[in-house]
Amino acid sequence: MGDVELLRKAHDARGRIVDAIGRTIVGQTEVIDLMLITLLARGHALLVGVPGLAKTLLVSTLASSLDLTFGRVQFTPDLLPADITGTDAVLDEADPAGNVHRRVRFLPGPIFHNLVLADEINRTPPKTQSALLQAMQERSVTVGTSTHTLPNPFQVVATRNPIEQEGTYVAPEAQLDRFLLEVHVSYPSESDEREIARRNSSPKTIDVTRVLTTQELLELQDLVPRIPVTDAAVALAVSLTRATRPETGDDFIKQYVRFGAGPRGSLSLVLAAKARAALSGQAAADIDDVIALTPAVLRHRMVLSYRAEAEGQCDVDIVSHALKRTHL
């Protein structure tokens, strides 16, 4: 199948996936789009939202619509890295003659799924959070002296509660940088909330329709890097990323930002813009795709200063300022 046909397929699949998920999840179309962009770009997503917004159900429903295996890890203070990656176990086996043989066998953890939900990731210490680093970057995990390859496709979706800070830990910056997008899940509209109350008080269960096979999803993932991107879009992505750094930003940035987004921010903007173009059926990614994705790509890649916290400046303000600084 050629790239033109794959582009049409991606655009068609987007509508069908939204419809399939919409039979279970009410609203949240923008969140679903950002999740699909992340998946097509072979990235990872950080979902931020208060409890009760169906974040877990959204992720599991997405997995079902794409025929992906789904694994969930509930992050708690006592969670160990081996609880995520798996461990080597020593097993005793007896042969027919009664002789006992001892062998080491790897027991895979819940990370060995296509779509892994790291629920409330900030409730476990940084040491355990960091167990995801190799998996997110290299699609493999090392246990003992052996390296094990993760399934393909593979994506981590982590959730974080933005309002409850007691008993939580700060996520390592190196790990946050591995998330392609930070997706904020907001409260539903009044009409959507009425539909949620009506639908979920009914005993009727809805089966999720499978829209794509795993092989079809892999073909679309392979398409994304081949999608052209305009020079103006690349230049804008780099300018926006550099505008968040104290070294290359203006006085506003110098006051409120300690560390800005690194080169992975520019790369992520371009890659996510290509995935957005594919889902929109566009032949190339342009500046509109970059602008639309700038908050989700850059907001979690900055470390703000104490002055920013004291004066009420947040990551959204920094990104908005960067957009204005580039005369958009």
N, C-alpha and C positions, 0 to 999 in steps of 0.2 A: 504494500500500500504506500502511495506517494505521500509527500508532506502536505499537499493540498487536501487530499482526502483525510489525512489524519487531523488537519486543522478543523475541517468540517465536523469530524467525529468528536473532537474535544469540545467544540461549541455545542453540539447536540447533546453530548453527555452531561454537560453542565446543567442544562435545563432538566434533563431526566433525573439527575441526582437530586437536585433541589426539590423536584416533585416527589421523589421517593422518600426523602428525609422528611418532607413536609407532611406526610401522612402520620408521622410520629411526633415531630417537633413543630410547634406552632411558631411562625415568624422566623427571626434570626437568619434571614437570607444573606445579609452582609457577612455574618460570621461564617456561614457555610461557604460562601465564595472565598473568603480568606483561608479557610481550611483547605479547600480544593487547590488554591494557588500554592499553598505550602506543600501539599502532597505532590503536585505535578513538578514542582521545583526540587523535589527530593530533600525538602527541608524539614524542620521541626517547629512546632507551634507551642506558644505559652498562652493558655487561656486564663484571663483574669476576670473574675466576677464573684459576686456575693453568692452564698449558698442558696440552693433552690432554683437555679436558672437552667437546670437540665444539661449541664455541661457534660457529665458522664454519659447520659443517654444520647446526647448529640454525637459523641465520639464513637460509641458502640454502634449507633445506627449508621454512621458513615462507613464503618468497617463492613457492616452487613451489606450495604448497597454496592460495595466494591468487591465483595467476596474475599475479604481479608480476615486473617485470624486476628483475634483481639485479646490482649492481655492487660490486666489492671494491677497496679501496685499501689496500695494505700500507704503513703509515706507517714511514718510515725517516729517519735523520738528514739525508739529502741530498734529501728530498722537497721540491718547490717548490709554492707555491700553484697555479700553472698546471697542475701535474700532477693536481690535483683538479678544478678548475673548468673547465679548458680554456683555449684561447688563440686569438687572432686570427692567422691565417696569411696571408702574401702569396703569391698563386698567379699564375703566368704561364700564360696560355692563348693559343693561336694560332687565328685564324679560318681559313677555307678559303683566303683570299688570302695567308696567311702573315704577317699582321700580329699582333704580340704585344700582348696586352692584360693589364694587371695589375689584379687585384682582391683585396680582402680578404675572407676567409671565416672564420667562426667554427668552430673544431674543438672540439666539446664534450668535456669530460673525463668520467671515470667517475662523477661525481656526478649525471649526467643519467640516473638510473634511479629506479624507484619505491622500492626498498629498497637502501640503500647501507651496506656494512660498512666502517667505518674501523678496520682491524685494528691493534691495539697503538698506539693514538692517542698515548700518552705517549712514543713513541720519536722523535717529530719535534719541532722547536723550536716555541715558542708562535706565532711568525709564521705558520707553515704551518698549525698547528692552528686559528688564527683565521680561516683561509680558509673554514671551515665556518660561521662565525657568521651571515653574511647568509643563507646557504642554509637553516640551521636555523630562523631567525626569520621570514624573509620568503618562503621558498620560491622564491628567485630568486638569480642571481649576476650581478655586474657585472664585465665584462671590457672594459678600455679605456673607451670612452664608451657602451657598449651594455649593457643589462640583459636577461638571458635568463631566462624563466620555466622552472622545473623541472617535471617530470611530476607529475601528481596521480593517486593519492596519492604522498606523498613522506615517507620516514623515514630518519633516520640511526641506525644501531646501531654504537656504538663499543665496542671491547674494550680492557681494560686488565689487565695482569699485575700482581697485587698483591705479588708476592714478589721480583721481579727489578728492582732500582732502578738498577743501573749502566747508564749510557748512556741514561737516560730524562730527561724534562723534566716540570716541573710544569705541569699544564693551567691555562690562564687561568680565573679565577673566573667571568668573564662567560660563558665557554663552558660550564662545568660547570652553571651556572644554567639553561642552555637544555635540559638533559636532564630530561625529565619524571621518569624513574625511574632509580635506580641498582640494577641487578639483580645479586645475587651468585649465582654458579654454584658449587655445592658438589660435593664428591666423591660419586659414586654409592654406593648401599648395596651390601652384599656380593652380594646376589642380583642386583641390576641389573648389577654389574660382571661377574658370571659370564655373564649374558646378552649383554653387550657383547662379551666374549671369544669366546663361541660364535658370535654372529651375524656379527661382522666377520672371522672366520676362514673364512667360507664364501664361495664364488665367486658366490653368488646375489645379484643386484641387485634392489632394490625400487623400483618407480615410485611417485612421490608423487601421491596423488589430489588433483585440484583441487576444493576445497570451495566457494569463492566466486569469482565473476567480479569484475573490477575495479569494475564498476558497482554490484554488490551491496555490495561493501566501502564504496564511497563513500556509499551510502544509510545504512549502519550508522554511519559516521562522522558523517553529518549528524544522525542520531538522538541521539547522545550529548549535545550541548548542550541538547536539548529535554527531557531526563529531569529530573524535579523532584528537588530536594534539600531535606531538612528544615532548618529554622532551627537546630536543635540541631547538625546536622552542620557547617553553615557556621561556627557559633560555635566549635565544637571545632577546626576547621581553623585558624581565626585564632588561637585561644588557644595551640595547639600551636606554631605558627610563631613567635608573639611570645615564647613561653617559651624559645626558643633564642637570644634576643638579650640581650647584656649590659645593654642599656638597660632592658629590661622583664623580665628574668629574675631569679632569686634569686642568692644568694651563690655557689652551686655553678656556675652559668652564668657569672657574672662572673669566676670564677677560671680557668675552663677554655676559654672561648670568646672569641675576639677579635671575630669578626663572625658574627652569626646569619643565619638564612634571611630573605630579603626577602619582599615581598608576592607575588612569583611563587610562593613556597612555598605560601602559602594558596590561591592560584588553582589551582595544580597539584594540591593535595590534593582540592579540590572536583571538579575536572575528572576526575581519575583515579577518584575515588569513583563518579562517574556512569558511567564506562566499566565499572567493576567491577559495578555494579548491572545494567547492560545485559547483560553476559555471564552474570550469575546469573539473569536473567529477572525481576529486581525492578522494580516500577513506579516506585520512587524510591530515591535514595541516602540512606543513614542513617549514624549515627555508627559502626556496625560497619565500614562500608566505609572510612571515614576512618582508624580505628584500624589496620585491616589494612594500609593503604598508607603509614602515617606513616614507618616506617624507610626504605622505598625512595624516598620523595619528599624527605625532609629531610636525610638523612645526608650527601649530597654538597654541600649548600648552606651549610655552615658552615666557618669557618676557626678551627681550634683554637689555643690559646695554646701557648707553649713549655712552660709548666708542665704542661699536659695531656700532652704528649709525654713529659716527664720522669717523670711519675707514672703513666704507662700508661693514661691515660684516652683512649678512642677515640670516634668518632662514634656508635657504637651505645650507649655509656654515656650520651651527652648526650641522645639521642633517648629512651632508656628513662627518664631522669630527667624529661624534659619530659612524658612520658605519665603518670608518677606524680604530677607536680606538678599535673596537671589532674584528679587524684582518680579515675583510671581503673584 
